[in-house]
């Protein structure tokens, strides 16, 4: 009987040792959490938007052959729309944008200049076609912009005799801004631009006034909102 008892104890110990060895050979589970992926804002694609702002500048006139030069300030509000396309390369962005805005930017040379002449101007609309280049920081975009600018200018020279006409003018513009993506497809921006609309020459009209040259420069500050089509912002 004693032999059977010893044999039973030995068998039990053998089973326990085998179970322990098997447990030691089993792989250990890894409970480490996977890293959390931080979403990156996507600026790629076609967009459309609207903007509004305030402009101010200088309007200068030189009478050709008469040795007379005068100028006056212009200012007023404007509002319009824009379309564009962005290409994003990691944290670098390239884009193109075109916009047009109706304006209330006006000015007047008053009191009367040169013995009775009273000049005034109104910028009826202004448009641009520009490139953009910038640096992105997730939902933030910091950019510079520049390109071609054009406008329609209404000019009045009241003496009498009077000379009132519209002229198409063009030139260049340069500026920069900050844009923030507040929703996957929506962003808001603030921008400053300086525009030089060059000059045009008004030939001597039938009333006998000397021909003169007019030049216009403009500063603009604006805010706008854009909606991107296609892919989402994240």
Secondary structure as UniProt FT lines:
FT   HELIX           2..25
FT   STRAND          45..63
FT   TURN            64..67
FT   STRAND          68..89
FT   TURN            90..91
FT   STRAND          92..113
FT   TURN            114..116
FT   STRAND          117..137
FT   TURN            138..139
FT   STRAND          140..158
FT   STRAND          162..183
FT   TURN            184..185
FT   STRAND          186..202
FT   TURN            206..207
FT   STRAND          212..228
//
